Each structure stands twice: as C-alpha cells, then as structure tokens.
Amino acid sequence: MTTPDELEQRFTLLTAAARYDQLRLRDALAPPADDPEDDDAEPDPDARPLSREEALELLALGEVLVRKASYGRQLTVRTARAAGASWTQIGAALATSKQSAWETHTRWLADQEPDGARS
C-alpha cells in the first residue's frame, strides 16, 4: 500500500500535484460503476475507473500536497519576515489575523526544534 510518507519522498510538490490531477481527472471522467458500457463504443483508456491502489494513491497524494504546501507556506512566512513584512501584512496575505499568523508560525518553529532544545 502507498503511504504519504513514501510518496512524500518520491514526489516534489509539482510532480505530486500533476499525478493527483491525473488520477482525479480520470476518476471524474470514469463512467459510474452501475452503468453498462456501450458495447459498440471504443472505451476511452483515460475514462476507466481507478483501481483500489490508485484510489488509495489519490488519497495519499492529497495528504502529500497538504504537507508540502504547509511546509512551503511556513518557509514563505519566514522569507516575508526576513524581507521586513509585519505580522499584520502576513496575516492579511494569509486571510487571517496577525495574532493567528504569529501563533501558527511560532508554533511551527518550535515544532522544528529538537526535543532537547525546548525549554
């Protein structure tokens, strides 16, 4: 079975998003399982239902995207702060309050520290 941890090592954010889009589109285009296909029609290979493994991969890829986007967001907050952005500006860019932006970012920084470094 494919896990998010395994996929996170194999895919970048862009390649994970591309694979996710590919599977998601195929899932959306697949005929319903209870509809009999037209025997005369040539089946579209891109419109076949996902296998169990592919459906689980799609779920795991969704988690990978969330993880990678979240990590990227935190790095971008760090970059914005280093560039002189205020917490008010960062909160506005994230559609949240300055307090929420500050709390979320400092909590993330604390989580990155080794256990021995916390006071």
C-alpha positions as CSV (number, residue, x, y, z in Angstrom):
1,M,0.0,0.0,0.0
2,T,1.2,3.5,-0.8
3,T,1.6,5.8,2.1
4,P,2.0,9.6,2.3
5,D,5.5,9.2,3.9
6,E,6.6,7.1,0.9
7,L,5.1,9.4,-1.7
8,E,6.5,12.5,0.0
9,Q,10.0,11.2,-0.6
10,R,9.2,10.3,-4.3
11,F,7.4,13.5,-5.4
12,T,8.0,17.2,-5.4
13,L,5.1,19.5,-4.8
14,L,4.7,19.9,-8.6
15,T,5.0,16.3,-9.5
16,A,2.6,15.2,-6.7
17,A,0.1,17.8,-7.9
18,A,0.4,16.6,-11.5
19,R,-0.1,12.9,-10.5
20,Y,-3.0,14.0,-8.3
21,D,-4.6,15.9,-11.1
22,Q,-4.1,13.0,-13.5
23,L,-5.8,10.5,-11.1
24,R,-8.5,13.0,-10.1
25,L,-9.5,13.7,-13.7
26,R,-9.6,10.1,-14.6
27,D,-11.8,9.4,-11.5
28,A,-14.1,12.2,-12.5
29,L,-14.4,11.0,-16.1
30,A,-14.9,7.4,-15.3
31,P,-18.4,6.0,-16.0
32,P,-20.4,5.1,-13.0
33,A,-19.9,1.5,-11.9
34,D,-23.6,0.6,-12.3
35,D,-23.9,2.0,-15.9
36,P,-23.4,-0.7,-18.6
37,E,-20.9,0.5,-21.2
38,D,-22.0,0.7,-24.9
39,D,-20.5,-2.5,-26.4
40,D,-20.1,-0.7,-29.8
41,A,-18.2,2.2,-28.4
42,E,-14.4,2.1,-28.1
43,P,-13.6,2.6,-24.4
44,D,-11.5,5.6,-23.5
45,P,-8.4,4.5,-21.6
46,D,-8.4,7.7,-19.7
47,A,-12.0,7.2,-18.5
48,R,-11.6,3.9,-16.7
49,P,-12.4,3.7,-13.0
50,L,-9.5,3.9,-10.6
51,S,-8.2,0.7,-9.1
52,R,-8.1,0.3,-5.4
53,E,-4.4,1.0,-5.4
54,E,-4.9,4.1,-7.5
55,A,-7.7,5.4,-5.2
56,L,-5.5,4.9,-2.2
57,E,-2.7,6.6,-4.0
58,L,-5.0,9.5,-4.7
59,L,-5.8,9.8,-1.0
60,A,-2.2,9.6,0.0
61,L,-1.2,12.2,-2.7
62,G,-3.8,14.6,-1.2
63,E,-2.0,14.3,2.2
64,V,1.4,14.8,0.5
65,L,0.1,18.0,-1.1
66,V,-1.2,19.3,2.2
67,R,2.1,18.6,3.9
68,K,4.3,20.1,1.2
69,A,2.1,23.2,0.8
70,S,2.1,23.7,4.6
71,Y,5.8,23.4,4.8
72,G,6.2,25.8,1.8
73,R,3.8,28.3,3.5
74,Q,5.9,28.3,6.7
75,L,9.1,28.9,4.7
76,T,7.4,31.7,2.8
77,V,6.3,33.3,6.1
78,R,9.9,33.1,7.2
79,T,11.0,34.8,4.0
80,A,8.4,37.5,4.3
81,R,9.5,38.3,7.8
82,A,13.2,38.4,6.7
83,A,12.1,40.8,4.0
84,G,10.6,43.1,6.6
85,A,6.9,42.2,6.4
86,S,4.9,42.8,9.5
87,W,2.7,40.2,11.2
88,T,-0.3,42.4,10.1
89,Q,0.8,42.2,6.5
90,I,1.4,38.4,6.7
91,G,-1.9,37.9,8.4
92,A,-3.6,39.8,5.6
93,A,-1.8,37.7,2.9
94,L,-3.0,34.6,4.7
95,A,-6.5,35.9,5.2
96,T,-6.2,35.7,8.9
97,S,-5.3,37.9,11.9
98,K,-1.8,39.0,12.7
99,Q,-2.1,37.1,16.0
100,S,-3.2,33.9,14.3
101,A,-0.3,34.2,11.8
102,W,2.2,34.8,14.5
103,E,0.9,32.0,16.7
104,T,0.9,29.5,13.9
105,H,4.3,30.4,12.7
106,T,6.0,30.4,16.1
107,R,4.3,27.1,16.9
108,W,5.7,25.6,13.7
109,L,9.2,27.0,14.5
110,A,9.0,25.4,18.0
111,D,8.0,22.1,16.4
112,Q,11.1,22.2,14.2
113,E,13.4,22.3,17.2
114,P,14.9,19.1,18.6
115,D,13.3,18.0,21.8
116,G,16.3,18.9,23.8
117,A,16.3,22.5,22.6
118,R,12.9,23.3,24.0
119,S,12.8,25.0,27.4
